[in-house]
Amino acid sequence: MTVFNDGPSVTGDTGIGAEFETPLINFQNSACSLINTFAAKRMTVQSRSGTNFVLSVDTGSTELGAGKLNPEYILDDASIKVGDGSAAAASAAATDSMID
């Protein structure tokens, strides 16, 4: 028998996560192949991470093409619990990271 844990977090508490992505900002490298572009998806950008957040890259909702990625801040739904203030703290830290 296979058990599928469809719970919101590893502890079973209600978690919340979010992705903040914009098509208005792009990372571009004309020397990057399409294969390497897709391999870069979800990788952390310049060690930009902190408690419950990470800056990574995505190929966007539509294929942008070789060497083009959108940045996205991801709030960790496995660690952030509803109502404990950790989403606000992670959002503030991600904002500080973006401004820095």
N, C-alpha and C positions, 0 to 999 in steps of 0.2 A: 504494500500500500504506500502510495506517495502522499505526503502531507505538504500542502502548499500554504505557507504562511502569508495570508493576504492582509496581515495587520499593518497599521500605519508606521510602526517603528519596531525596532528589535525588542523593546521592552513591552510593547503592546499599548503604550500610551499614545494618545493622539498627537501626531506630529504635523508640522507644516513646513513646506518648502516653496521656493519660488526661483524662477529664472528671469533675470532682467537683461534683455538683449535689445540692441538697436541696429537697424539696417543703415543708420546714418553714419556709423563709424565702421571702417574696414581696416583690417590688417592685410597688406598686400606684399607679395614677393614674386616678381615675374620669373624668377629662376626655379620656383617650386612647382613640381608636377602635380597633376590631379590626384594621383595615388598618395603622394606625400601630404597633400592638402587634407584629404579625408583621414589620413593617419593622425594628423594633428588635432582632429576634433576631440574635444573634452580635455585637452592637455592644459595644465596650469601655465599661465602667462607670467613670466619673470618672477616666479615665487610669490605671486600675489595671492596669498591665502591667509586666513586667520581663523579664529574660533567661529565655527559654523558657516564659513563662507569661502568661496574660491573664485578667482577670475580665470575663466577658461575661454576657449574659442569654439565656435560652431560654424557649420557650413551654411547656416541660414535656412529659412523656410523654403527657399528655392536654391538650386545649385548656383553658386556665385561664380564658379569657374576655378581653374587652377590658380593657386597662390592667393586666393581671396577668402578671408574668414571674418566673421563678426565676433567681437568680444561679448562675453556674457558673464554676469555675476550670478552665481548659484548659491542659494541659501540651503543648507543641509537639512532635508526633511527627516532624516533618521535621528538627528540630535536635537533639533528644535522642537520643543513641546508647546502646544497651544496654551496660552495664558501664563507662561512663566517669564515673559519678558525677553527671552533669548532671541526671538525674531527681530525685535526692535534693536537689540544690541548688535546682532549680526548685520542688520541693515546699516546701522550707523558706522560700523567698522568697514563695511564694503564701500560706503560713501567716502570715508576718510581715505581709503586705499585709492579710490578713483581720483580724488582731488590731489593726492600726493604725487 
